[in-house]
């Protein structure tokens, strides 16, 4: 069988489906938390880029704000 067809016919199919669902939900939650945590850094970098049109300066601003946010959360 091709793809995940072997999973459908096996006895572990419900367990595997629940496990895959939990892993997917965990990944979604982690990505959303990371985006929320880094939102100030995105905003500062965007404002710096709008004012200067310099991607290097925006990247530095993003990194500095990201480090500050991460250190604050520890």
Protein Blocks (a to p, Z undefined) as FASTA:
>chain_A
ZZjllmmmpmklmmmmmmmmmmmmmmmmmmmmmmmmmmmmmmmmmmmmmmnopaklmmmm
mmmmmmmmmmmmZZ
